[in-house]
Amino acid sequence: MVEFEKFILNNGLTVIVHKDKTTPIVAMNIIYKVGSRDEKPDKTGFAHLFEHLMFGGSENIPRYDEPLQLAGGENNAFTNNDYTDYYLTIPKNNLEIAFWLESDRMLNLAFTEKSLEVQRQVVIEEFKQNYLNQPYGDVYLLLNPLVYKVHPYQWPTIGKDISHIEKATMEDVKAFYGKFYNPDNAILTVAGDVDIKEIEKLANKWFGTINKQSNLKNRKYPEEPEQKEPRTKSVRRDVPQDAIYMAWLMPERLNKDYYTCDLISDILSNGDSSRLYQTLIKDKKLFSEINAFITGDVDKGRFIVTGKLMEGVSMDDAENAIDIELRKISTENVKDEELKKVINKIEASWIFSRLSVLNKAMNLGYYEMLGNASMYNNELDNYGSVNKERIRETARQLFAPHRKNVLYYYSKKSK
């Protein structure tokens, strides 16, 4: 049980406090409820661009990293489809510096043409390096639009097209900041050897005067319509070997069958004893690597199977072999020991994550974003309640033939 206390400032900032006396380090995590799903189709990549801009300095702090490092702190951030997360660790006696830094860039981010141009070029280079110039780098630029036709998950966090960032104006950037980077659209979590009264005092001192701006509580995202027939796309690229990417729309994060899908992916692909590894790599030698995983999105996400084909293996044989394994888990109950093994791995991972004060801060903030931080303490029960019959039935619905999306990724070397 990870215990915590919670309060909300008058301006809407949610604050969560977890006391851990075992460490002199305090972790601070701040989630802004803005991700790539909040972007306009013709202006994508902004949430990720802002992850970079937030380190470009605020009105009173020209270089964010400098005072934090002088105080013995470390920091980083990430962006995904659903939210943007900024996190840091700092010695307890310097905690107020963290409040000063985070509040100043929430209130007064410095917008200069130079800062925008520097970060624009960083993102453009990242797009080229990771998505255009890297083998298999454009996979999700191609696969996502197969799965999603109306929902904004159809573009990756980096953006749909790099031209959107190239053309981003100062007006665009300021409007995005003004809409989403506000106290009532944020969750601040502090974990460490701290006192709730002290955190209340610091939160009110540094964040309490920031005005409430947002009107975002009832955001609606387009509902992806039910897929009626399979979709495919074939490309040929300068890559070492053929690959196949298969995807199915799966239940949203708060659906009970999210956990079932997660267990299915682990049964299929978690470790050398998993089904896909044993059958398709070790026994049949069809693939050099194969993986099954879920994307874990707040709205309906993707269940994905990816595989790199061994030389001489046809795409038809590779796809048929995967389909056979998916039919097995859809029509036959998994073995007791299979289910027990994957649940044990999840339990071990969950327990291990609680050893880190930063992990606890990040997880409490994440579950609060989902609806209630206390859900963090219920996760093992959610996995433990899944039985063999539920796995079979969920797999049957999930892997229905008409719901399949396949990207055939051919090497130019193959015939």
C-alpha positions in Angstrom: 0.0 0.0 0.0 1.4 3.4 -1.1 -0.2 5.9 1.2 -0.7 9.5 0.2 -2.5 12.7 0.9 -4.1 15.0 -1.6 -5.3 18.6 -1.7 -6.4 21.0 -4.4 -5.4 24.7 -4.5 -8.0 27.3 -5.2 -6.6 27.7 -8.7 -7.3 24.0 -9.4 -3.8 22.6 -9.1 -4.0 19.0 -7.7 -1.3 18.2 -5.2 -0.4 14.7 -4.0 2.0 14.0 -1.2 3.6 10.7 -0.3 5.8 10.4 2.8 8.8 8.1 2.5 11.2 8.4 5.5 13.8 6.0 4.0 15.4 8.5 1.7 16.9 12.0 1.9 16.0 12.6 -1.8 12.7 14.1 -2.7 11.0 13.5 -6.0 8.7 16.0 -7.7 6.6 15.0 -10.7 4.3 17.3 -12.6 1.9 16.1 -15.2 0.2 18.4 -17.7 -2.9 16.8 -19.1 -1.9 17.5 -22.7 -0.6 15.0 -25.3 -0.6 14.5 -29.0 -4.3 13.6 -28.9 -5.0 17.3 -28.0 -3.5 18.7 -31.2 -5.2 19.8 -34.3 -4.7 17.6 -37.3 -3.0 20.4 -39.2 -0.8 21.4 -36.2 0.7 18.2 -34.8 3.8 17.7 -32.7 3.1 20.6 -30.5 2.9 18.7 -27.2 6.3 17.2 -27.9 7.8 20.6 -29.0 6.6 22.0 -25.7 8.5 19.3 -23.8 11.6 20.9 -25.3 10.5 24.5 -24.9 9.9 24.1 -21.2 13.6 23.7 -20.7 14.4 26.8 -22.7 14.1 29.1 -19.6 11.4 31.2 -18.0 11.2 34.9 -17.3 13.2 34.7 -14.0 15.3 31.6 -14.7 17.2 31.8 -18.1 18.6 28.3 -17.8 16.3 25.8 -16.0 19.0 23.1 -15.5 21.6 25.3 -13.9 20.1 26.1 -10.5 18.7 22.6 -10.2 22.1 21.0 -10.8 23.8 23.4 -8.4 21.3 22.2 -5.8 22.2 18.6 -6.5 19.1 17.8 -8.5 18.4 15.9 -11.7 15.5 16.2 -14.1 13.9 14.9 -17.3 10.6 14.8 -19.2 8.6 12.8 -21.7 5.5 13.3 -23.9 3.0 10.7 -25.1 -0.4 10.6 -26.7 -2.2 11.5 -23.5 0.0 13.7 -21.2 3.3 15.4 -20.7 5.4 14.5 -17.7 8.2 16.6 -16.1 10.1 15.0 -13.2 13.0 15.7 -10.9 14.8 14.6 -7.8 16.5 16.9 -5.4 18.0 16.7 -1.8 15.3 17.4 0.8 17.0 20.5 2.1 16.8 22.1 -1.4 13.2 21.2 -2.1 12.0 24.8 -2.3 14.2 25.3 -5.3 12.1 22.7 -7.2 8.9 24.6 -6.4 10.5 27.8 -7.6 11.7 26.3 -10.9 8.4 24.5 -11.8 6.1 27.4 -10.8 8.1 29.9 -12.8 7.9 28.0 -16.0 4.2 27.3 -15.5 3.6 31.1 -15.0 6.2 32.8 -17.1 7.8 30.6 -19.8 10.2 32.7 -21.8 9.1 32.9 -25.4 11.8 34.2 -27.7 12.3 33.7 -31.4 15.8 32.3 -30.7 14.4 29.7 -28.2 11.7 28.6 -30.5 14.1 28.3 -33.5 16.6 26.3 -31.4 14.0 23.8 -30.2 12.3 23.7 -33.6 15.6 22.5 -35.1 16.1 20.0 -32.3 12.7 18.4 -33.0 13.2 18.5 -36.8 16.5 16.7 -36.4 14.9 14.2 -34.0 12.2 13.5 -36.5 14.7 12.9 -39.3 17.0 10.8 -37.2 14.4 8.6 -35.5 11.7 8.4 -38.1 13.1 9.0 -41.6 16.8 8.0 -41.5 16.6 5.0 -39.2 15.8 1.5 -40.4 12.1 0.8 -39.8 11.8 4.3 -38.3 8.6 5.2 -40.2 6.7 2.1 -39.1 4.3 4.0 -36.8 3.9 6.8 -39.3 2.4 4.1 -41.5 0.7 1.8 -39.0 -1.1 4.3 -36.9 -3.3 5.6 -39.7 -4.3 2.0 -40.6 -5.7 1.5 -37.1 -7.2 5.0 -36.6 -9.3 6.8 -39.1 -10.8 9.6 -36.9 -9.1 9.5 -33.5 -5.9 11.7 -33.0 -3.9 8.6 -32.1 -3.5 8.3 -35.8 -0.3 10.4 -35.6 2.7 9.8 -33.3 3.8 12.1 -30.6 6.5 13.6 -32.8 3.8 14.7 -35.2 2.1 13.7 -38.4 4.4 15.7 -40.7 7.5 17.6 -39.8 6.2 20.6 -41.8 3.8 21.3 -38.9 6.7 22.1 -36.6 8.7 23.8 -39.4 5.7 26.2 -39.9 4.9 26.7 -36.2 4.6 30.4 -35.4 5.1 32.2 -32.2 1.4 32.9 -32.0 0.7 29.1 -32.4 3.2 28.3 -29.6 1.8 30.9 -27.2 -1.8 29.8 -27.8 -0.8 26.2 -27.0 0.9 27.2 -23.8 -2.0 29.5 -22.7 -4.5 26.7 -23.3 -2.8 23.7 -21.6 0.0 24.8 -19.3 -2.1 26.0 -16.3 -2.6 24.9 -12.7 -6.0 23.4 -13.2 -4.7 21.2 -16.0 -1.8 19.9 -13.9 -1.1 17.4 -11.2 1.9 18.0 -8.9 3.2 15.0 -6.9 5.9 15.2 -4.2 7.3 12.1 -2.6 10.0 11.7 0.0 10.7 12.5 3.7 8.3 15.5 3.6 5.6 16.9 5.8 2.1 17.5 4.3 1.9 20.9 6.0 5.2 21.9 4.6 4.1 20.9 1.1 0.8 22.8 1.4 2.7 25.9 2.4 5.2 25.6 -0.4 2.5 24.8 -3.0 0.4 27.8 -2.0 3.5 30.1 -1.9 4.8 29.2 -5.3 1.8 28.0 -7.3 -1.2 29.5 -5.5 -0.9 32.9 -7.2 -1.0 31.5 -10.7 -4.3 32.2 -12.3 -6.7 29.5 -13.3 -7.0 29.5 -17.1 -8.2 26.3 -18.5 -11.7 25.1 -19.4 -10.7 21.6 -20.4 -12.5 19.3 -18.0 -15.0 18.0 -20.6 -12.7 17.3 -23.5 -14.1 15.0 -26.1 -12.1 13.0 -28.6 -13.6 11.4 -31.7 -14.7 7.8 -31.1 -13.1 5.4 -33.4 -15.8 3.5 -35.3 -15.9 -0.3 -35.3 -13.7 -1.7 -37.9 -15.6 -3.8 -40.5 -12.8 -5.4 -42.5 -9.1 -6.0 -42.3 -6.7 -3.3 -43.6 -3.3 -3.8 -45.1 -0.4 -1.7 -46.4 2.8 -2.8 -48.1 6.0 -0.8 -48.4 9.5 -1.5 -49.5 12.5 0.1 -47.8 16.3 -0.1 -47.6 16.3 -2.3 -44.4 18.2 -5.5 -43.6 15.2 -7.9 -43.5 11.5 -8.2 -44.1 9.3 -7.3 -41.2 5.6 -7.6 -40.3 3.6 -5.3 -38.1 0.1 -6.3 -37.0 -2.2 -4.2 -34.9 -5.7 -4.4 -33.3 -7.8 -1.8 -31.6 -8.0 -2.8 -27.9 -10.0 -1.5 -24.8 -9.3 1.8 -23.2 -7.1 2.1 -20.1 -10.0 2.1 -17.6 -11.7 -0.9 -19.2 -11.3 -4.1 -17.1 -10.2 -5.9 -20.3 -7.2 -3.6 -20.5 -5.6 -5.9 -18.0 -6.7 -9.0 -19.9 -5.0 -7.7 -23.0 -1.8 -6.9 -21.1 -1.7 -10.5 -19.8 -2.4 -11.8 -23.3 0.6 -9.9 -24.6 2.8 -11.3 -21.8 1.7 -14.9 -22.4 2.5 -14.5 -26.1 5.8 -12.6 -25.8 7.3 -12.0 -22.4 10.5 -13.8 -22.2 12.2 -16.8 -23.8 9.5 -19.2 -22.5 6.7 -17.3 -24.1 4.6 -18.8 -26.9 5.7 -16.8 -29.8 9.4 -17.2 -28.9 9.2 -20.9 -28.3 7.1 -21.7 -31.4 8.1 -19.2 -34.1 11.7 -18.5 -33.2 13.0 -21.6 -31.5 11.0 -24.3 -33.1 10.0 -23.1 -36.5 12.8 -20.6 -37.0 10.6 -18.2 -38.9 11.6 -15.0 -37.1 14.8 -13.6 -35.8 12.8 -11.6 -33.3 9.1 -11.3 -32.4 7.2 -9.2 -29.9 3.7 -8.6 -28.7 2.8 -5.6 -26.6 0.1 -3.0 -25.8 0.4 0.7 -26.1 -1.4 1.5 -22.8 -3.2 4.6 -24.1 -6.0 6.3 -22.1 -8.5 5.9 -25.0 -8.7 2.8 -27.1 -5.2 1.7 -27.8 -3.4 -0.8 -29.9 -2.4 -4.4 -29.4 0.7 -4.9 -31.6 2.6 -7.9 -32.8 5.9 -7.2 -34.6 8.3 -9.7 -36.2 11.5 -9.6 -38.2 11.5 -12.5 -40.7 14.4 -14.9 -41.2 15.9 -14.9 -44.7 13.9 -16.9 -47.1 10.7 -16.9 -45.1 7.7 -15.6 -47.1 5.4 -12.9 -45.7 2.4 -15.2 -46.1 4.1 -18.0 -44.1 5.1 -15.5 -41.4 1.6 -14.0 -41.1 -0.1 -17.4 -41.1 2.2 -18.7 -38.3 1.3 -15.7 -36.1 -2.4 -16.2 -36.9 -2.2 -19.8 -35.8 -0.8 -18.7 -32.4 -3.5 -16.1 -32.0 -6.2 -18.6 -32.8 -4.9 -20.9 -30.2 -5.1 -18.3 -27.4 -8.6 -17.4 -28.7 -10.0 -20.9 -28.7 -8.2 -22.8 -25.9 -7.7 -21.9 -22.3 -4.2 -21.0 -21.3 -2.5 -23.3 -18.8 -2.6 -22.4 -15.1 1.1 -22.2 -14.9 1.3 -19.8 -17.9 -1.2 -17.4 -16.3 0.5 -17.7 -12.9 3.9 -17.0 -14.4 2.9 -13.7 -16.1 1.0 -12.5 -13.1 4.0 -13.2 -10.9 6.2 -11.1 -13.2 3.8 -8.2 -13.0 3.7 -8.5 -9.3 7.5 -8.5 -9.0 7.7 -5.5 -11.3 5.1 -3.6 -9.3 6.9 -4.3 -6.0 10.2 -3.4 -7.4 8.8 -0.1 -8.7 7.8 0.9 -5.2 11.5 0.9 -4.1 12.1 4.2 -6.0 10.6 7.4 -4.6 10.6 8.8 -8.1 8.6 5.9 -9.5 6.0 6.3 -6.7 5.7 10.0 -7.5 5.2 9.3 -11.2 2.7 6.5 -10.7 0.6 8.4 -8.1 0.4 11.4 -10.6 -0.4 9.0 -13.5 -3.3 7.3 -11.7 -4.6 10.6 -10.5 -4.7 11.7 -14.1 -6.7 8.5 -14.9 -9.2 9.4 -12.2 -7.8 8.6 -8.7 -4.3 8.1 -7.4 -5.6 5.3 -5.1 -6.0 3.1 -8.2 -2.2 2.6 -8.0 -2.8 0.4 -5.0 -5.4 -1.7 -6.8 -3.4 -2.8 -9.9 -2.4 -6.2 -8.7 -6.0 -7.0 -7.8 -7.1 -6.0 -11.3 -4.6 -8.4 -12.9 -5.3 -11.2 -10.3 -9.0 -11.1 -11.1 -8.4 -12.2 -14.7 -9.1 -15.9 -15.3 -8.4 -18.3 -18.1 -11.9 -18.0 -19.6 -11.7 -14.3 -19.7 -8.4 -14.4 -21.5 -9.8 -16.8 -24.1 -13.0 -14.7 -24.7 -11.1 -11.4 -24.8 -8.6 -12.8 -27.3 -11.4 -14.1 -29.4 -13.0 -10.7 -29.7 -9.6 -8.8 -29.9 -8.2 -10.9 -32.8 -11.3 -11.2 -34.9 -10.2 -11.4 -38.5 -12.1 -8.2 -39.6 -10.3 -6.2 -36.9 -6.7 -6.9 -38.1 -4.4 -4.2 -39.5 -1.2 -5.4 -41.1 1.8 -3.4 -42.4 4.0 -5.6 -44.7 7.5 -4.0 -44.5 9.6 -5.5 -47.3 13.4 -5.1 -47.6 14.6 -3.9 -51.0 16.9 -7.0 -50.9 14.0 -9.4 -50.9 12.3 -10.6 -54.0 
